[in-house]
Amino acid sequence: MKNILNIEIPDNLNGIGSLEPFQGAFTKLKKGWMEEKTVPPPNKAKMPHSSKLCKTLREAIEKTKPYSGMTVSFHHHLRGGDDIVVNSIRILAELGIKDITLASSSLTSAHDALLPFFKDGTITQVFSSGIRGELGKAIAQGVLPKPFVIHSHGGRVRCVHTGKIKIDLAIIAASAADEEGNATGTHGKSAFGSMGYATIDSWYAKQVVVVTDNIVDYPCVPQSITQNYIDYVVEVNSIGDPTKIAGGSTRITKAPMDLQIARLAANVIEKSGELKEGFSFQVGAGGASLAVAKYIRKIMKKTNTKGSFVLGGVTSVGVDMLNEGLFSSIFDVQSFDAEVSSSLMKNPYHIEIPAGVYANPFNCGCMTNKLDIVVLGALEIDTDFNVNVITGSEGYVRGASGGHSDTASGANLTVVVCPSFRGRIPIVKEKVHTIVTPGESIDVLVTERGICVNPNRPELKQNLIDGGIEVKDIHDLAKEVEGITGKAKPIETTDRIVGIVEYRDGTVIDVIRQVVE
Amino acid sequence: MKNILNIEIPDNLNGIGSLEPFQGAFTKLKKGWMEEKTVPPPNKAKMPHSSKLCKTLREAIEKTKPYSGMTVSFHHHLRGGDDIVVNSIRILAELGIKDITLASSSLTSAHDALLPFFKDGTITQVFSSGIRGELGKAIAQGVLPKPFVIHSHGGRVRCVHTGKIKIDLAIIAASAADEEGNATGTHGKSAFGSMGYATIDSWYAKQVVVVTDNIVDYPCVPQSITQNYIDYVVEVNSIGDPTKIAGGSTRITKAPMDLQIARLAANVIEKSGELKEGFSFQVGAGGASLAVAKYIRKIMKKTNTKGSFVLGGVTSVGVDMLNEGLFSSIFDVQSFDAEVSSSLMKNPYHIEIPAGVYANPFNCGCMTNKLDIVVLGALEIDTDFNVNVITGSEGYVRGASGGHSDTASGANLTVVVCPSFRGRIPIVKEKVHTIVTPGESIDVLVTERGICVNPNRPELKQNLIDGGIEVKDIHDLAKEVEGITGKAKPIETTDRIVGIVEYRDGTVIDVIRQVVE
């Protein structure tokens, strides 16, 4: 069968089961209104005054009675500094556990050390928003027997609610926790801010271990994770490398082309008609996206415009804008630097939210549904405005779905910012290798060589033209790019499907096939 | 069949189904460890940028498409000042809805106006922690066709988790809320503090309406109730009478006998060995219990003892002790006066908790399981230390289970304070009319005429004797009381069961039979 984007989706896939083809951003939501089935969270019980403290992570894991075939979950708030995923999987491997489904909210190059466990049958399937580095390459090459499932941040919550991901054991890293497992990421030597991705795991996992390098006196405050869900608590020397927890792709670029694109995008936003009193705003991490915030801040000051909330993926630029009174609140599912953690701890209008409140389409109003403007990046974008943020030019997995499709679908104005090509590689092109976000959700593309508006937004196009912005047809832009880079050689793949890209509603928007080396 | 307290429990009861007899405070917990089944919470969905605001409560209720046979839930944080329960039921009655199961976390004499709806078939069953006034009398007289189910505060959460209470519509009053339904009770003209009892309703109800007399700019902070669960939001002129919201039975007594009992109880606690560095503490509302806190405060200052947390049912005495540094935190499921609301809003160590975290036995450690000392009242207590807090001397329902059995089971030291008789009515007696809390959970009884220790706590008895406290056998005390009041005439009842008292684990600890007038 083919989905609405004309991509061939098998009815069934070994290791996953039956697949439902993508039908459009809100088609299933409208059809399945309040009818999507959920699974019950586990019941647990503990005798009064019993202790949850364990001496070592290994002791805690052993107490949960791990078994082959289980699903183990983690959050990725420690980003490039994370030590907990690799350490935990190593312990499970030492205990002889095989056939693990790894359900981490995302995976980074900090997890390259998992590769041997991908190869030896310890891990046989992965559910994650993204994967990078050696793991992403190996997955594209077909290292795992079962297909990798890529979900959005909102989609992951739906996966857990509906039992697609059945977590047996959640191991939740915290920068501070007390003896009962009340935990936070807002303070401690390894502070990483919001614990938004971990909430759903704590609610639904059959067993939950909180691991921290900072046991504090009872009670830990604030309580991002609460004791009623926590089975065991363990203190370790370190949950990761704090210097790599904040930083990396989340710093504002100094690259001249990115800054140029960001300036253009800010101008587009100003002229779009959406930058109005009380607007809400999100920018993606990395590249030009983050830099847009800097220019929007200037425009807001110049035009004396006050916004409602900043959503994200929060950096210190967002915190500055809150402190300056440019926005009245921040909703924070993930925090990108130390300044953000401290604001989250102290400012009641800097609000920590679970990923479900951030972006799960199946609830009574996630934040992305209330979003006015979002600025997002792209690895590739095609002439139908479909966006790839997951596979690179060699066909390896080297990105993350993240909140891309979640925010793009909800926002009134979705702006994609990217260069039109990188090196000799075209970014704007006729067909992307993998679709993560459907073109219907993208309103405008801003590149250094032209701005294109989705034909489904004619009034937006007129606003931009009225504002003195030159708008280019995306087909013309793609041809222009092809003239420079030459036609991109398609990535050679076998028929074997090594990964599926789930849309946020659980349908399949694309598949990833094994690359031919 | 008989339960472990020798009370006859039918296998089945019309309007409820099969009954499980009480087996002991932790027997079922130990047996059913992690095996108790839960039900899935509903899935919902809303299109982006859609509004939840309704013009009237009636419009909001109509939008939820109410039907006969439905279950409607409320919280009782507005206590004696509540207008929302009666107004909502009146609207449902006007809409022709019949056979409603009313699942309010508790009911007070503010709800006497529901009586016509009990009589005309609008309401046919009640699940609640308690009921008083005209309703409690009518229920004991058999006004409802289906038995009243009395649960504890923790037990109510279990009822919802396990599907015993299936909420179709939750109507949640808030003293401040925003357009999306983020809501709090900590500020606004009708501030009532913690919304702890409403959390579970917001999570599990098929539809949720937030009703407030104070719509605030988005976002409402703090967010005791969060938008992802809320279907509709409505602003009304008033959610109740603020002068009756705080106050009533929650003021510290000035009655000389209550103060005498409170002083004795404080002395018992001091000599028990449990008032040690880092202890945690709860006092019940009303009568002598609340006054005990005043004396404990003095002892803590005198002995320079610092406690861990105050739990409850929080009054300004608890807040004062937090502010004085006598305790390091408060966990607040229900707040009893304006000063408490303001502390809850401002002090991060004054922590709002859902009723599940407070007292649900089926999770990984509710707060009552971590409690060291609790002081509770009683309407009656028998020579096996079984306590009645639900039926009065005429057999009418005139009290509430509340957190009585929850805290009694978890605390290391459970102290019951009450006069030995009231008027010509014995309080300490051979057999109570209705058991809410089993004697095994009660450690010591303090009355104006003697202190009795449960024989299952010989070491406690020794500590008290060593501390110079005279300990009396409870049988002797009961006989002494009988000598004063004369033998209590047993309450005449028919065989018809009009109510069951659920123990917190879902088993039946006692039944309430129809009184003969």
Interface residues (C-beta under 8 A of the other chain):
Chain A: F26 L29 K30 G32 W33 M34 E35 E36 K37 T38 V39 P40 P41 P42 N43 K44 A45 K46 M47 P48 H49 S50 K52 H161 T162 E180 G181 K206 V208 D217 Y218 P219 V221 P222 Q223 T226 Q227 N228 Y229 I230 D231 S308 F309 S328 S329 F331 P348 Y349 I351 G356 V357 N360 P361 F362 N363 C364 G365 C366 T368 N369 K370 L371 S409 G410 N412
Chain B: F26 L29 K30 G32 W33 M34 E35 E36 K37 T38 V39 P40 P41 P42 N43 K44 A45 K46 M47 P48 H49 S50 K52 H161 T162 E180 G181 K206 V208 D217 Y218 P219 V221 P222 Q223 T226 Q227 N228 Y229 I230 D231 S308 F309 S328 S329 F331 P348 Y349 I351 G356 V357 N360 P361 F362 N363 C364 G365 C366 T368 N369 K370 L371 S409 G410 N412
